[in-house]
Amino acid sequence: MSAAGRVEPWRTTGWRWCKFSLVGALGIGVQLGVLALLTATGVQYLLATALAVEATVLHNFAWHQNFTWRDREGSIAGRLARFHMTNGAISIVGNLAVMRLLVGHFGLPAVPANLVSIGLCSLANFLAADRVVFLLGPPREREMPALLAEPLPMEQVIVTEGGSGRRP
């Protein structure tokens, strides 16, 4: 449910999850590529993880703004700020914590450990983006049924046996 009290149908939410996942898959490529590049050049794995996550947050925001939630209106600056405060925080804190555990404690390689980190943060990021960042506002006029959005002149209304009007 959104701040405006509206709820999207499950089918719409499911389709949006698919779009979110597609963007996330592209983001995984960005994140792992940046992480691999930085660690290969000697950057410490936690700093490399933070930088890779930030690059991915910006990448994903651009795609979500223009693809996943393009049907929702709102200020880009406000959305970017909310995206960083939610998805950015979930991603950075979650990735650093899991990476510290998997790489620092268990000795796993950075890239496979990062895949686990990304998976764990995914659902929380979707919910934050859908419910906090890209708010579902009040219905727009174009979403209203045509009969309500465009009143017909009386001479164009056909009265049926039941007394209800319909479009010709």
C-alpha positions in Angstrom: 0.0 0.0 0.0 1.2 3.5 -0.8 1.1 6.7 1.1 -2.0 7.6 -0.8 -3.7 4.4 0.4 -3.9 2.7 -3.0 -2.8 -0.8 -3.7 -1.6 -2.2 -7.0 -3.0 -5.5 -8.3 -0.8 -8.6 -7.8 -0.3 -8.9 -11.5 1.1 -5.4 -11.7 3.3 -6.0 -8.7 4.5 -9.3 -10.2 5.3 -7.7 -13.5 7.2 -4.9 -11.7 9.1 -7.5 -9.7 10.2 -9.0 -13.1 11.4 -5.6 -14.3 13.1 -5.0 -11.0 14.9 -8.4 -11.3 16.0 -7.6 -14.8 17.5 -4.3 -13.7 19.0 -6.1 -10.8 20.6 -8.7 -13.1 22.2 -5.8 -15.1 23.3 -4.2 -11.8 24.9 -7.5 -10.7 27.1 -7.2 -13.8 28.0 -3.6 -12.9 28.7 -4.4 -9.2 30.8 -7.6 -9.9 32.7 -5.9 -12.7 33.6 -2.9 -10.6 34.4 -5.1 -7.6 36.6 -7.4 -9.7 38.4 -4.4 -11.3 39.0 -2.6 -8.0 40.2 -5.7 -6.1 42.4 -6.7 -9.1 44.1 -3.3 -8.8 44.8 -3.7 -5.1 41.9 -1.9 -3.5 40.9 -3.4 -0.2 37.8 -5.6 -0.5 35.5 -3.7 1.8 36.3 -0.3 0.2 36.0 -2.0 -3.3 32.6 -3.4 -2.2 31.3 0.0 -1.0 32.4 1.7 -4.3 30.9 -1.1 -6.4 27.6 -0.9 -4.5 27.5 2.9 -5.0 28.1 2.5 -8.8 25.3 -0.1 -8.9 22.9 2.0 -6.9 23.2 4.9 -9.4 23.0 2.5 -12.3 19.9 0.8 -10.9 18.2 4.1 -10.0 18.5 5.3 -13.6 16.9 2.1 -14.9 14.1 2.0 -12.2 13.2 5.6 -12.8 12.9 5.1 -16.6 11.8 1.5 -16.8 10.5 -0.3 -13.7 8.5 2.6 -12.2 8.2 5.0 -15.2 4.4 5.0 -14.8 4.7 6.7 -11.4 5.1 10.5 -11.1 7.5 12.2 -8.8 10.5 14.4 -8.4 13.7 12.8 -9.6 15.8 14.5 -7.0 13.4 13.4 -4.2 13.4 9.9 -5.5 17.2 9.7 -5.8 17.5 10.9 -2.2 15.0 8.3 -1.0 16.6 5.6 -3.2 20.0 6.3 -1.6 18.5 6.4 2.0 16.7 3.1 1.4 18.1 0.9 -1.3 21.6 2.4 -1.0 21.6 1.9 2.8 20.2 -1.6 2.5 22.7 -2.5 -0.2 25.8 -0.9 1.4 25.2 -2.1 5.0 23.9 -5.5 3.9 26.7 -6.1 1.4 29.4 -4.9 3.8 28.1 -7.0 6.7 27.7 -10.2 4.6 31.1 -9.6 2.8 32.8 -9.1 6.2 31.3 -12.4 7.3 31.9 -14.5 4.2 35.3 -13.1 3.1 36.7 -11.8 6.3 35.6 -14.7 8.6 35.1 -17.7 6.2 37.7 -16.7 3.6 35.5 -17.0 0.5 36.6 -15.2 -2.6 35.1 -11.7 -2.9 33.1 -12.1 -6.1 31.1 -15.3 -5.1 30.6 -13.9 -1.7 29.2 -10.7 -3.2 26.6 -12.7 -5.2 25.3 -14.1 -1.9 25.2 -10.6 -0.5 23.2 -9.3 -3.5 20.7 -12.1 -3.2 20.1 -11.4 0.4 19.5 -7.7 -0.1 17.2 -8.1 -3.2 13.7 -8.5 -1.6 14.3 -5.7 1.0 15.4 -3.4 -1.9 12.3 -4.1 -3.9 9.9 -3.5 -1.1 11.7 -0.2 -0.2 11.7 1.0 -3.8 8.0 0.1 -4.3 6.7 1.4 -1.0 9.0 4.3 -0.2 11.0 5.6 -3.2 8.5 5.4 -6.2 5.3 6.2 -4.3 2.0 5.2 -5.8 0.0 8.5 -6.0 -3.6 9.2 -6.5 -5.2 7.9 -9.8 -4.5 10.2 -12.7 -7.3 11.4 -14.8 -6.3 9.3 -17.8 -6.6 6.2 -15.6 -10.3 6.8 -15.1 -12.9 5.0 -17.2 -13.6 7.0 -20.3 -17.3 7.5 -19.4 -16.2 9.4 -16.3 -13.3 11.2 -17.8 -15.1 12.6 -20.8 -18.8 13.4 -20.2 -20.9 13.2 -23.3 -23.4 15.8 -24.5 -27.0 14.6 -23.8 -27.8 14.1 -27.5 -25.0 11.5 -27.7 -26.3 9.4 -24.8 -28.5 6.4 -25.8 -31.0 5.4 -23.1 -31.5 1.7 -22.9 -34.6 -0.2 -21.6 -33.1 -0.3 -18.1 -32.8 3.5 -18.2 -29.0 3.6 -18.1 -27.0 5.7 -20.6 -24.2 4.3 -22.7 -21.9 5.5 -25.4 -23.1 5.2 -29.0 
